[in-house]
Amino acid sequence: MAKVSKSFLLTNIQSRQLRQFRVSSCKPAFGIIPSSANSSIKLNLTTTTIENLCFTQGLLGKTFTKMPMYEIIEKGTPNSTAYSIYFQSGCGKPLSPLHDIPLFANKEKGIYNMIVEIPRWTNAKMEINMQTPMNPIKQDIKKDKLRFVANCFPHKGYIWNYGAFPQTWENPDHIEPTTGCKGDNDPIDVLEIGYRVAKRGEVIQVKILGTVALIDEGETDWKIIAIDVKDPLAEKLNDIEDVDAFFPGLLRATVEWFKIYKIPDGKPENQFAFNGDAKNAAFATDVVAEVHKFWQGLVKSKIEGSTISCLNTTNADSPFHISAEEAGNIYKEAPDGGIPQEISDAVDKWHFIHLK
């Protein structure tokens, strides 16, 4: 069973009685049972509970390490078809990255949660799997082989942290009036342009700067351009023109990358709506709001989602809502092991492509 271990130390919880608690958790994918180091009594404490206790006791000098909001559980062997990344809350509750992680980290401030599928400079085509229950991140497979994107000179792998916004869905039955094409049946893609190379499965907080509209094999495939709110330049970037000012050449390289990245696989050059021009933050925000509404219809079964798994643990009004225990059983049944595939040297090959 996959486990995650963490610990934190609280001292002087009450001023009149010197006590020391070491609360440690070694939790399965479907639960957390903290325990006191000095007692056999098991305490049902959450991070929020302990934080509130510290504040009510006025302990300004406490030692405290905050638990992460989201954690990943890796199943199977990397570089195998069995490899998958599942999600859970910091307290061990299973979460679908598509349905259970909220779109907004702070709606009033326009801060969104982004799930990182592919760190910058890497080639493995990892994505939220729409068909597998609880929607783990898995590597795309083509002709029974793991898929890697080509290096199209001078670009090495993906040139941004690539991922998706949770609780979004590009409805394939909706014709987008601005592009004239249907949606691509996936959550909306996000390109995070900050300096830090993120980790696969990381949930980061970003703000929207703009979007480009890729037309991929006849489908609208929005690419939202965003930046991590913790990036040193984040406060200076608020709209699409700021990207050119602080990251000169990146928008042009982004359009070029998407035009050519499938050509080494024998496919034609991709096209863009709006002549490849990027739309501003307000336009992009409206696009995200629309695909969020499509997701709401999907998870509440008001829109037919075909083969998409909508199982979730947080949307109580969804007909696909399941208990944490049921979701935990899905995690336990996910395949472990797997035979690693040999990564061909061709993954590192440069492809020199010149557009006409």
Residue frames as qw, qx, qy, qz and C-alpha x, y, z in Angstrom:
[[0.000, 0.889, 0.457, 0.000, 0.00, 0.00, 0.00],
 [0.387, 0.540, -0.042, 0.746, 1.34, 3.41, -0.92],
 [0.486, -0.724, -0.379, 0.309, 2.20, 5.49, 2.16],
 [0.247, 0.734, -0.087, 0.627, 3.29, 9.05, 2.89],
 [0.640, -0.465, -0.426, 0.439, 5.18, 9.95, 6.07],
 [0.127, 0.683, -0.058, 0.717, 5.36, 13.39, 7.68],
 [0.549, -0.493, -0.541, 0.404, 5.92, 14.78, 11.18],
 [0.076, 0.690, -0.060, 0.717, 5.75, 18.02, 13.05],
 [0.480, -0.211, -0.618, 0.585, 6.51, 19.17, 16.58],
 [0.244, -0.778, -0.185, -0.548, 4.42, 21.41, 18.82],
 [0.475, -0.058, -0.593, 0.647, 5.82, 22.72, 22.10],
 [0.013, -0.210, -0.443, 0.872, 4.08, 24.47, 24.98],
 [0.127, -0.468, -0.705, -0.517, 0.53, 23.99, 23.70],
 [0.413, -0.823, -0.338, -0.195, -0.78, 25.29, 27.02],
 [0.170, 0.716, -0.369, 0.568, 1.11, 27.87, 29.02],
 [0.595, -0.578, 0.345, -0.438, 0.19, 26.39, 32.42],
 [0.883, -0.180, 0.433, 0.010, 1.25, 22.85, 31.58],
 [0.097, 0.643, -0.650, -0.394, 4.43, 22.11, 29.68],
 [0.841, 0.167, 0.505, -0.099, 3.57, 19.44, 27.19],
 [0.056, 0.519, -0.644, -0.559, 5.25, 18.19, 24.08],
 [0.811, 0.332, 0.415, -0.244, 3.40, 16.49, 21.31],
 [0.043, -0.381, 0.725, 0.572, 4.97, 14.79, 18.37],
 [0.729, 0.397, 0.370, -0.417, 2.20, 14.11, 15.90],
 [0.071, -0.372, 0.775, 0.506, 3.30, 11.81, 13.11],
 [0.776, 0.348, 0.209, -0.483, 1.33, 10.36, 10.28],
 [0.096, -0.241, 0.882, 0.393, 1.97, 7.29, 8.23],
 [0.571, 0.344, 0.376, -0.644, -1.23, 7.22, 6.27],
 [0.473, 0.244, 0.785, 0.316, -2.72, 5.08, 3.56],
 [0.080, 0.185, 0.455, 0.867, -4.21, 6.66, 0.48],
 [0.331, -0.567, -0.562, -0.502, -7.65, 6.83, 2.08],
 [0.556, -0.780, -0.258, -0.123, -7.04, 8.10, 5.60],
 [0.303, 0.544, -0.479, 0.619, -4.80, 9.60, 8.27],
 [0.732, -0.603, -0.314, -0.035, -4.47, 8.53, 11.89],
 [0.187, 0.675, -0.456, 0.548, -2.11, 10.82, 13.82],
 [0.794, -0.451, -0.397, 0.094, -0.92, 9.60, 17.23],
 [0.278, -0.905, 0.268, -0.175, 0.79, 11.12, 20.25],
 [0.532, 0.471, -0.657, 0.251, 4.38, 10.06, 20.87],
 [0.019, -0.285, 0.738, -0.611, 3.76, 9.81, 24.61],
 [0.575, 0.083, 0.518, -0.628, 0.36, 8.19, 24.61],
 [0.225, 0.116, 0.928, 0.275, -1.45, 5.29, 23.03],
 [0.320, 0.684, 0.508, -0.413, -4.49, 7.53, 22.58],
 [0.394, 0.240, 0.535, 0.708, -4.92, 8.36, 18.90],
 [0.072, 0.600, 0.238, -0.761, -5.87, 11.94, 18.15],
 [0.461, 0.614, 0.561, 0.310, -7.95, 13.06, 15.21],
 [0.161, -0.758, 0.016, 0.632, -6.00, 16.27, 14.60],
 [0.620, 0.647, 0.275, 0.349, -5.78, 18.12, 11.33],
 [0.478, 0.143, -0.040, 0.866, -3.33, 20.86, 10.46],
 [0.163, -0.601, -0.204, -0.755, -6.09, 23.45, 10.71],
 [0.697, -0.633, -0.324, -0.088, -7.12, 22.18, 14.13],
 [0.736, -0.286, -0.165, 0.592, -3.58, 22.44, 15.44],
 [0.281, 0.342, 0.088, 0.892, -3.03, 25.86, 13.88],
 [0.372, -0.683, -0.261, -0.572, -6.21, 27.14, 15.51],
 [0.772, -0.541, -0.285, 0.172, -5.15, 25.67, 18.83],
 [0.614, -0.035, -0.089, 0.784, -1.81, 27.41, 18.61],
 [0.052, 0.472, 0.150, 0.867, -3.38, 30.75, 17.77],
 [0.544, -0.689, -0.303, -0.370, -5.98, 30.51, 20.54],
 [0.779, -0.479, -0.190, 0.357, -3.19, 29.81, 23.01],
 [0.038, 0.990, -0.132, -0.031, -1.23, 32.80, 21.69],
 [0.788, -0.335, 0.354, 0.377, 1.86, 30.77, 20.90],
 [0.397, 0.883, -0.165, -0.188, 3.83, 33.09, 18.65],
 [0.028, -0.696, 0.712, 0.089, 7.05, 31.18, 19.12],
 [0.887, -0.007, 0.424, -0.182, 5.75, 27.73, 18.19],
 [0.110, -0.371, 0.808, 0.444, 7.64, 25.29, 16.01],
 [0.667, 0.411, 0.506, -0.359, 5.29, 24.27, 13.23],
 [0.093, -0.221, 0.729, 0.640, 5.64, 22.79, 9.75],
 [0.624, 0.325, 0.151, -0.694, 2.54, 23.16, 7.62],
 [0.597, 0.115, 0.783, 0.132, 1.32, 20.07, 5.83],
 [0.027, 0.106, -0.560, -0.821, 0.98, 20.35, 2.04],
 [0.608, 0.221, 0.191, -0.738, -2.54, 20.76, 0.70],
 [0.897, 0.337, -0.091, -0.270, -2.01, 18.11, -1.97],
 [0.401, -0.502, 0.753, 0.142, 0.20, 15.06, -2.20],
 [0.692, 0.379, -0.465, -0.402, 0.85, 12.48, -4.90],
 [0.754, -0.234, 0.607, -0.092, 0.94, 8.70, -4.72],
 [0.362, 0.538, -0.643, -0.407, 3.01, 6.99, -7.40],
 [0.851, 0.006, 0.486, -0.200, 1.87, 3.56, -8.52],
 [0.871, 0.462, 0.104, 0.132, 3.65, 1.24, -10.88],
 [0.674, -0.299, 0.234, 0.634, 7.18, 1.65, -12.20],
 [0.174, 0.800, -0.134, -0.559, 8.30, 4.82, -14.01],
 [0.222, 0.494, -0.668, -0.510, 8.78, 4.33, -17.75],
 [0.099, 0.139, 0.982, 0.085, 6.24, 1.51, -17.76],
 [0.299, -0.357, -0.524, -0.713, 2.67, 1.46, -19.01],
 [0.523, -0.534, -0.658, 0.095, 1.59, 0.69, -15.42],
 [0.333, -0.115, -0.313, 0.882, 2.99, 3.94, -14.03],
 [0.151, -0.740, -0.451, -0.475, 0.42, 6.40, -12.70],
 [0.181, 0.092, -0.424, 0.883, 0.24, 9.32, -10.28],
 [0.321, -0.677, -0.640, -0.171, -2.75, 9.58, -7.97],
 [0.017, 0.491, -0.194, 0.849, -3.64, 12.54, -5.76],
 [0.492, -0.583, -0.633, 0.136, -4.74, 12.98, -2.18],
 [0.185, -0.911, 0.009, -0.370, -5.19, 15.84, 0.25],
 [0.157, 0.575, -0.631, 0.496, -2.66, 16.55, 2.96],
 [0.562, -0.274, 0.559, -0.545, -4.93, 14.64, 5.33],
 [0.240, -0.138, 0.955, 0.105, -5.01, 11.57, 3.11],
 [0.603, 0.478, 0.474, -0.428, -8.36, 11.96, 1.33],
 [0.500, 0.145, 0.662, 0.539, -8.25, 10.66, -2.25],
 [0.245, 0.719, 0.091, -0.644, -8.81, 13.36, -4.85],
 [0.664, 0.502, 0.432, 0.346, -9.37, 13.38, -8.57],
 [0.326, -0.311, 0.119, 0.885, -7.09, 16.10, -9.98],
 [0.003, 0.305, 0.573, 0.760, -9.74, 16.81, -12.57],
 [0.380, -0.608, -0.559, -0.416, -12.84, 16.92, -10.36],
 [0.619, -0.640, -0.410, 0.198, -11.78, 17.47, -6.73],
 [0.447, -0.252, -0.055, 0.857, -9.02, 20.06, -6.79],
 [0.200, 0.838, 0.388, -0.327, -10.79, 23.43, -7.09],
 [0.544, 0.660, 0.202, 0.478, -10.24, 25.66, -10.10],
 [0.007, 0.861, -0.123, 0.494, -9.63, 28.68, -7.90],
 [0.583, -0.089, -0.541, 0.599, -7.02, 28.97, -5.19],
 [0.078, -0.489, -0.367, 0.788, -8.32, 32.48, -4.49],
 [0.316, 0.639, 0.630, 0.309, -11.22, 33.59, -6.66],
 [0.067, -0.952, -0.200, 0.223, -11.27, 37.18, -5.42],
 [0.254, -0.741, 0.408, 0.469, -7.62, 37.67, -6.38],
 [0.730, 0.597, -0.202, -0.265, -7.90, 35.73, -9.63],
 [0.079, -0.554, 0.829, -0.005, -5.48, 32.99, -8.55],
 [0.893, 0.131, -0.211, -0.376, -5.97, 29.54, -10.06],
 [0.694, -0.368, 0.618, 0.042, -4.74, 26.05, -9.22],
 [0.618, 0.574, -0.461, -0.276, -2.67, 24.45, -11.95],
 [0.904, -0.217, 0.367, 0.025, -1.79, 20.76, -12.04],
 [0.111, 0.715, -0.617, -0.311, 1.68, 20.25, -13.49],
 [0.965, 0.171, 0.165, -0.114, 1.73, 17.28, -15.84],
 [0.831, 0.335, 0.022, 0.444, 5.01, 17.90, -17.66],
 [0.411, -0.758, 0.063, 0.501, 7.94, 19.85, -16.17],
 [0.369, 0.881, -0.215, -0.205, 9.84, 22.18, -18.48],
 [0.125, 0.665, -0.717, -0.167, 12.61, 20.62, -20.63],
 [0.464, -0.091, 0.877, -0.087, 11.17, 17.09, -20.32],
 [0.279, 0.195, -0.669, -0.660, 9.77, 14.99, -23.18],
 [0.003, -0.225, -0.971, 0.078, 7.43, 12.40, -21.64],
 [0.337, -0.295, -0.345, -0.825, 3.83, 13.13, -22.71],
 [0.137, -0.257, -0.843, 0.452, 2.15, 12.90, -19.31],
 [0.305, -0.278, -0.225, -0.883, -1.48, 13.89, -18.87],
 [0.488, -0.007, 0.584, -0.649, -4.50, 13.58, -16.63],
 [0.055, -0.065, -0.939, -0.332, -6.15, 10.38, -17.75],
 [0.469, -0.065, -0.023, -0.881, -9.81, 11.03, -18.47],
 [0.751, -0.062, -0.528, -0.391, -10.94, 7.39, -18.60],
 [0.522, 0.000, -0.768, 0.372, -9.25, 5.88, -15.52],
 [0.493, -0.757, -0.415, -0.111, -11.24, 6.17, -12.27],
 [0.489, -0.782, -0.068, 0.382, -9.96, 9.09, -10.12],
 [0.473, 0.869, 0.005, 0.147, -8.10, 10.45, -13.20],
 [0.671, -0.537, 0.226, 0.458, -4.44, 9.81, -12.34],
 [0.252, 0.814, -0.403, -0.333, -1.65, 11.32, -14.42],
 [0.851, -0.006, 0.491, 0.184, -0.38, 8.70, -16.88],
 [0.132, -0.459, 0.545, 0.689, 1.91, 8.73, -19.87],
 [0.702, 0.488, -0.036, -0.518, 0.22, 8.76, -23.26],
 [0.571, -0.160, 0.776, 0.214, 0.67, 5.54, -25.21],
 [0.606, 0.591, -0.191, -0.497, 0.84, 5.18, -28.97],
 [0.779, 0.357, -0.503, -0.115, 1.18, 1.82, -30.73],
 [0.899, -0.356, -0.236, 0.092, 1.79, 0.16, -27.34],
 [0.634, 0.101, -0.230, 0.731, 4.75, 2.45, -26.64],
 [0.263, -0.735, -0.313, 0.541, 5.15, 5.36, -24.28],
 [0.407, 0.799, 0.252, 0.364, 4.90, 8.68, -26.06],
 [0.455, -0.518, 0.000, 0.725, 7.65, 11.30, -26.00],
 [0.379, 0.908, 0.128, -0.130, 7.55, 14.60, -27.87],
 [0.773, 0.329, 0.055, 0.540, 10.38, 15.36, -30.27],
 [0.352, -0.649, 0.020, 0.674, 13.07, 17.99, -29.75],
 [0.507, 0.736, 0.323, 0.312, 12.51, 20.49, -32.55],
 [0.549, -0.109, -0.052, 0.827, 15.63, 22.64, -32.69],
 [0.284, 0.436, -0.644, 0.561, 16.26, 24.83, -30.78],
 [0.632, -0.443, 0.144, -0.619, 13.56, 23.64, -28.36],
 [0.233, 0.189, -0.930, 0.214, 14.36, 20.89, -25.84],
 [0.116, -0.385, -0.887, 0.226, 11.20, 19.04, -24.86],
 [0.102, -0.851, -0.496, -0.143, 8.45, 21.27, -23.51],
 [0.383, 0.371, -0.133, 0.835, 9.55, 24.89, -23.14],
 [0.376, -0.490, 0.182, -0.766, 7.23, 25.74, -20.23],
 [0.197, 0.025, 0.895, -0.399, 5.81, 23.90, -17.25],
 [0.420, -0.075, -0.573, -0.700, 2.87, 22.27, -18.97],
 [0.054, 0.173, 0.896, -0.406, -0.33, 21.24, -17.25],
 [0.212, -0.492, -0.665, -0.520, -4.04, 21.86, -16.87],
 [0.325, -0.264, 0.303, -0.856, -6.62, 23.72, -14.86],
 [0.026, 0.206, 0.958, -0.195, -8.78, 21.40, -12.74],
 [0.249, 0.592, 0.634, -0.432, -12.56, 21.50, -13.02],
 [0.328, 0.591, -0.245, -0.695, -12.45, 22.50, -16.69],
 [0.590, 0.167, 0.771, 0.170, -13.51, 20.63, -19.81],
 [0.184, 0.376, -0.409, -0.811, -13.39, 21.60, -23.48],
 [0.670, 0.296, 0.560, -0.387, -16.75, 20.25, -24.63],
 [0.254, -0.122, 0.761, 0.585, -16.37, 18.37, -27.93],
 [0.190, 0.598, 0.760, 0.168, -20.04, 19.00, -28.75],
 [0.015, -0.897, -0.210, 0.390, -19.66, 22.77, -28.47],
 [0.596, 0.505, 0.199, 0.592, -18.51, 24.77, -31.48],
 [0.365, -0.557, -0.146, 0.731, -16.43, 27.66, -30.20],
 [0.389, 0.865, 0.314, -0.033, -17.72, 30.73, -32.09],
 [0.066, -0.903, 0.306, 0.293, -14.36, 32.52, -32.08],
 [0.252, -0.448, 0.791, 0.332, -12.56, 29.59, -33.71],
 [0.708, 0.287, -0.297, -0.572, -15.33, 27.72, -35.52],
 [0.537, 0.211, -0.816, 0.025, -14.10, 24.40, -34.09],
 [0.796, -0.495, -0.274, -0.216, -15.27, 22.01, -31.39],
 [0.405, -0.751, 0.482, -0.198, -13.48, 21.45, -28.10],
 [0.460, 0.456, -0.762, -0.014, -10.85, 18.73, -27.70],
 [0.851, -0.314, -0.366, -0.207, -12.55, 16.77, -24.86],
 [0.668, -0.021, -0.467, 0.579, -9.80, 17.54, -22.31],
 [0.332, -0.816, -0.245, 0.404, -9.28, 19.94, -19.41],
 [0.351, 0.928, -0.040, 0.123, -7.91, 23.25, -20.61],
 [0.820, 0.080, -0.144, 0.549, -4.12, 23.35, -21.00],
 [0.242, -0.967, 0.042, 0.068, -1.88, 25.79, -19.15],
 [0.714, 0.390, -0.193, 0.548, 1.64, 26.98, -19.99],
 [0.487, -0.854, -0.061, 0.176, 3.38, 28.27, -16.87],
 [0.604, 0.688, -0.107, 0.387, 6.29, 30.53, -17.86],
 [0.427, -0.875, 0.216, -0.071, 8.04, 31.26, -14.55],
 [0.204, 0.724, -0.656, 0.056, 11.73, 30.61, -13.91],
 [0.448, -0.348, 0.783, -0.254, 11.35, 27.50, -11.72],
 [0.470, 0.095, -0.805, -0.349, 11.12, 24.02, -13.20],
 [0.688, -0.284, 0.260, -0.615, 8.10, 22.54, -11.43],
 [0.206, -0.198, 0.956, -0.070, 7.68, 18.92, -10.37],
 [0.402, -0.137, -0.753, -0.503, 5.40, 16.42, -12.04],
 [0.454, -0.496, -0.740, 0.014, 2.13, 16.22, -10.09],
 [0.220, -0.209, -0.368, 0.879, 2.74, 19.50, -8.30],
 [0.015, 0.817, 0.553, 0.160, -0.25, 21.81, -7.77],
 [0.358, -0.114, -0.077, 0.924, 0.89, 25.41, -8.16],
 [0.112, 0.808, 0.458, -0.353, -0.99, 28.70, -7.94],
 [0.392, 0.097, 0.418, 0.814, -0.93, 30.87, -11.03],
 [0.272, 0.670, 0.264, -0.638, -2.47, 33.96, -12.54],
 [0.639, 0.516, 0.521, 0.234, -3.69, 34.19, -16.12],
 [0.197, -0.515, 0.237, 0.800, -1.85, 36.41, -18.60],
 [0.468, 0.464, -0.314, -0.683, -3.48, 35.45, -21.91],
 [0.764, 0.095, 0.635, -0.064, -4.12, 32.60, -24.33],
 [0.214, 0.382, -0.643, -0.628, -3.42, 31.28, -27.80],
 [0.806, 0.199, 0.323, -0.454, -5.88, 29.11, -29.71],
 [0.115, -0.318, 0.875, 0.345, -4.26, 26.06, -31.28],
 [0.823, 0.245, -0.034, -0.512, -6.31, 24.25, -33.89],
 [0.218, -0.402, 0.889, 0.032, -5.14, 20.69, -33.39],
 [0.037, 0.108, 0.954, 0.277, -6.46, 18.25, -35.99],
 [0.232, -0.453, -0.564, -0.651, -9.60, 20.36, -36.39],
 [0.514, -0.664, -0.536, 0.093, -10.27, 20.87, -32.68],
 [0.070, -0.859, 0.159, -0.482, -9.96, 24.00, -30.55],
 [0.811, -0.235, -0.368, 0.390, -7.17, 23.43, -28.05],
 [0.118, -0.949, 0.059, -0.286, -6.77, 26.53, -25.89],
 [0.713, 0.014, -0.368, 0.597, -3.36, 27.13, -24.33],
 [0.307, -0.934, -0.143, -0.110, -3.63, 29.44, -21.34],
 [0.534, 0.420, -0.353, 0.643, -0.48, 31.42, -20.61],
 [0.584, -0.782, -0.141, -0.169, 0.09, 31.90, -16.89],
 [0.363, 0.527, -0.564, 0.522, 2.77, 32.52, -14.29],
 [0.610, -0.354, -0.629, 0.327, 3.34, 31.10, -10.83],
 [0.230, -0.919, -0.140, -0.288, 2.28, 33.74, -8.29],
 [0.705, -0.638, 0.115, 0.287, 5.48, 33.00, -6.34],
 [0.711, 0.350, 0.152, 0.590, 7.71, 33.87, -9.29],
 [0.364, -0.417, -0.117, 0.824, 9.84, 36.99, -8.67],
 [0.011, -0.003, 0.376, 0.927, 8.33, 38.64, -11.77],
 [0.028, -0.508, -0.857, -0.086, 4.72, 37.69, -11.07],
 [0.043, -0.726, -0.407, 0.553, 3.73, 41.09, -9.68],
 [0.010, -0.509, 0.314, 0.802, 5.01, 42.80, -12.82],
 [0.103, -0.026, -0.818, -0.565, 3.13, 40.56, -15.25],
 [0.375, 0.307, 0.575, -0.659, -0.60, 41.19, -15.49],
 [0.690, 0.586, 0.181, -0.385, -1.49, 40.90, -19.18],
 [0.896, 0.279, 0.256, 0.235, -0.25, 39.45, -22.44],
 [0.406, 0.852, -0.148, 0.297, 1.82, 42.47, -23.48],
 [0.430, -0.781, 0.435, -0.126, 3.85, 42.05, -20.29],
 [0.925, -0.060, 0.342, 0.155, 5.02, 38.64, -21.52],
 [0.675, 0.612, 0.058, 0.407, 6.75, 40.20, -24.51],
 [0.049, -0.916, 0.226, -0.327, 8.20, 42.92, -22.28],
 [0.506, -0.649, 0.540, -0.174, 9.75, 40.57, -19.71],
 [0.711, -0.085, 0.683, 0.145, 10.08, 37.35, -21.76],
 [0.402, 0.661, -0.284, -0.567, 10.94, 38.64, -25.24],
 [0.332, 0.369, -0.800, -0.337, 10.58, 35.96, -27.90],
 [0.254, -0.013, 0.921, -0.295, 8.65, 33.48, -25.75],
 [0.615, 0.440, 0.374, -0.537, 5.24, 34.03, -27.38],
 [0.544, 0.601, -0.440, -0.387, 6.75, 33.65, -30.84],
 [0.109, 0.346, -0.931, 0.041, 8.59, 30.49, -29.73],
 [0.464, 0.123, 0.738, -0.475, 5.37, 29.14, -28.21],
 [0.700, 0.521, 0.073, -0.484, 3.45, 29.42, -31.47],
 [0.425, 0.576, -0.670, -0.196, 6.36, 27.92, -33.40],
 [0.182, -0.246, 0.923, -0.232, 6.65, 25.02, -30.96],
 [0.592, 0.272, 0.626, -0.428, 3.00, 24.04, -31.35],
 [0.624, 0.612, -0.196, -0.446, 3.14, 24.41, -35.12],
 [0.490, 0.562, -0.659, -0.097, 6.03, 22.00, -35.55],
 [0.367, -0.449, 0.758, -0.299, 6.09, 19.57, -32.62],
 [0.815, 0.134, 0.515, -0.232, 4.09, 16.84, -34.41],
 [0.580, 0.695, -0.324, -0.276, 5.88, 17.13, -37.74],
 [0.019, 0.502, -0.865, 0.000, 8.62, 14.62, -36.76],
 [0.493, 0.077, 0.822, -0.274, 5.79, 12.09, -36.23],
 [0.186, 0.178, 0.801, 0.540, 4.68, 12.54, -39.82],
 [0.089, 0.756, 0.623, -0.178, 1.80, 14.89, -39.11],
 [0.320, 0.675, 0.229, 0.624, 1.18, 18.24, -40.82],
 [0.183, 0.163, -0.300, 0.922, 1.91, 21.62, -39.32],
 [0.109, -0.618, -0.710, 0.321, -0.63, 22.69, -36.72],
 [0.080, 0.575, 0.290, 0.761, -2.67, 25.82, -37.28],
 [0.161, -0.307, -0.538, 0.769, -3.78, 28.63, -34.99],
 [0.048, 0.843, 0.521, 0.129, -6.86, 30.78, -34.76],
 [0.140, -0.970, -0.044, 0.192, -6.37, 34.57, -34.81],
 [0.586, 0.727, -0.285, 0.218, -3.26, 34.12, -37.02],
 [0.754, -0.008, -0.452, 0.477, -1.40, 32.86, -33.98],
 [0.008, -0.551, 0.232, -0.802, -1.83, 36.13, -32.10],
 [0.304, -0.230, -0.801, 0.462, -2.24, 35.80, -28.36],
 [0.309, -0.721, -0.384, -0.486, -5.40, 37.11, -26.71],
 [0.021, -0.554, 0.436, -0.709, -5.27, 39.13, -23.50],
 [0.044, 0.040, -0.868, 0.493, -5.92, 38.10, -19.91],
 [0.503, 0.172, 0.324, -0.783, -9.57, 39.19, -19.92],
 [0.710, 0.276, -0.433, -0.482, -10.29, 37.08, -23.00],
 [0.429, 0.206, -0.869, 0.133, -8.48, 34.10, -21.51],
 [0.186, -0.012, 0.711, -0.678, -10.36, 34.45, -18.21],
 [0.671, 0.209, 0.054, -0.709, -13.67, 34.31, -20.10],
 [0.653, 0.277, -0.666, -0.231, -12.54, 31.17, -21.91],
 [0.207, 0.129, -0.885, 0.397, -11.66, 29.49, -18.62],
 [0.416, 0.078, 0.471, -0.774, -15.01, 30.50, -17.12],
 [0.730, 0.238, -0.256, -0.588, -16.80, 28.89, -20.05],
 [0.623, 0.203, -0.755, -0.028, -14.95, 25.58, -19.87],
 [0.052, -0.097, 0.777, -0.620, -15.49, 25.56, -16.09],
 [0.629, 0.133, 0.213, -0.736, -19.25, 25.70, -16.76],
 [0.737, 0.259, -0.538, -0.318, -18.90, 22.80, -19.20],
 [0.308, 0.193, -0.870, 0.334, -17.15, 20.82, -16.46],
 [0.356, -0.015, 0.558, -0.750, -19.96, 21.60, -14.03],
 [0.772, 0.204, -0.108, -0.592, -22.45, 20.16, -16.51],
 [0.616, 0.309, -0.724, -0.038, -20.24, 17.11, -16.99],
 [0.157, 0.159, -0.843, 0.489, -19.73, 16.26, -13.30],
 [0.441, 0.123, 0.504, -0.733, -23.44, 16.77, -12.55],
 [0.334, 0.191, 0.898, 0.211, -24.37, 14.56, -15.52],
 [0.373, 0.720, 0.288, -0.510, -26.20, 17.39, -17.28],
 [0.453, 0.703, -0.431, -0.340, -23.84, 17.01, -20.26],
 [0.996, 0.052, 0.070, 0.016, -22.95, 13.63, -21.73],
 [0.152, -0.819, 0.536, 0.136, -19.23, 12.94, -21.22],
 [0.795, 0.378, -0.454, -0.138, -19.03, 9.61, -23.03],
 [0.862, -0.013, -0.443, 0.245, -16.08, 7.61, -21.63],
 [0.111, 0.585, -0.415, 0.688, -14.86, 10.24, -19.15],
 [0.549, -0.365, -0.692, 0.294, -14.65, 9.02, -15.56],
 [0.152, -0.682, -0.003, -0.716, -16.32, 11.54, -13.27],
 [0.731, -0.459, -0.469, 0.186, -15.78, 9.73, -9.97],
 [0.134, 0.598, -0.276, 0.740, -14.99, 12.23, -7.24],
 [0.499, -0.325, -0.700, 0.394, -14.92, 12.57, -3.45],
 [0.163, -0.238, -0.301, 0.909, -15.81, 16.24, -2.90],
 [0.301, -0.049, -0.298, -0.905, -18.80, 17.12, -5.12],
 [0.272, 0.128, 0.842, -0.448, -21.68, 15.93, -2.96],
 [0.575, 0.488, 0.251, -0.607, -24.33, 16.94, -5.52],
 [0.365, 0.469, -0.673, -0.440, -22.69, 14.88, -8.27],
 [0.946, -0.017, 0.011, -0.323, -24.15, 11.47, -9.13],
 [0.792, 0.370, -0.426, 0.233, -20.55, 10.28, -9.44],
 [0.219, -0.704, 0.484, -0.471, -19.62, 11.16, -5.86],
 [0.846, -0.098, -0.519, 0.069, -18.05, 8.28, -3.93],
 [0.638, -0.768, 0.046, 0.013, -16.71, 7.88, -0.40],
 [0.008, 0.807, -0.591, 0.019, -13.06, 8.27, 0.51],
 [0.633, -0.257, 0.727, -0.059, -12.98, 4.57, 1.36],
 [0.800, 0.480, 0.358, -0.026, -14.30, 3.59, -2.08],
 [0.414, 0.873, -0.255, 0.040, -11.73, 5.85, -3.74],
 [0.319, -0.672, 0.665, -0.058, -9.02, 4.41, -1.51],
 [0.802, 0.033, 0.596, -0.013, -9.89, 0.94, -2.76],
 [0.681, 0.730, 0.047, 0.038, -9.40, 2.17, -6.33],
 [0.057, 0.859, -0.503, 0.077, -5.94, 3.37, -5.35],
 [0.580, -0.409, 0.701, -0.075, -5.08, 0.05, -3.73],
 [0.819, 0.294, 0.492, -0.005, -6.22, -1.85, -6.81],
 [0.422, 0.859, -0.247, -0.154, -4.13, 0.28, -9.20],
 [0.946, 0.170, -0.151, 0.230, -1.30, -1.83, -10.62],
 [0.399, -0.815, 0.377, 0.184, 2.06, -1.76, -8.93],
 [0.661, -0.193, 0.605, 0.400, 5.31, -2.79, -10.54],
 [0.599, 0.777, 0.077, -0.176, 5.40, -2.97, -14.30],
 [0.800, 0.021, 0.272, 0.535, 8.19, -3.62, -16.74],
 [0.054, -0.784, 0.109, 0.608, 10.16, -0.43, -17.46],
 [0.744, 0.621, 0.202, 0.142, 10.45, 0.32, -21.14],
 [0.611, -0.192, 0.191, 0.744, 13.84, 1.14, -22.51],
 [0.189, 0.891, 0.121, -0.394, 13.92, 4.80, -23.51],
 [0.769, 0.432, 0.241, 0.405, 15.27, 5.04, -27.02],
 [0.439, -0.288, 0.106, 0.845, 18.16, 7.36, -27.83],
 [0.154, 0.494, 0.534, 0.668, 15.78, 8.88, -30.37],
 [0.274, -0.845, -0.443, 0.120, 14.17, 10.85, -27.52],
 [0.394, -0.684, 0.077, 0.609, 17.29, 13.04, -27.44],
 [0.513, 0.259, 0.505, 0.644, 17.49, 13.51, -31.21],
 [0.077, 0.514, 0.026, -0.854, 17.34, 17.03, -32.67],
 [0.454, 0.558, 0.652, 0.240, 14.84, 17.61, -35.47],
 [0.133, -0.336, 0.149, 0.921, 15.57, 20.57, -37.72],
 [0.261, 0.625, 0.727, 0.107, 12.30, 21.86, -39.11],
 [0.085, -0.192, 0.119, 0.970, 11.82, 24.96, -41.21],
 [0.360, 0.630, 0.607, -0.324, 8.34, 26.34, -41.76],
 [0.380, 0.373, 0.508, 0.677, 7.47, 27.58, -45.23]]
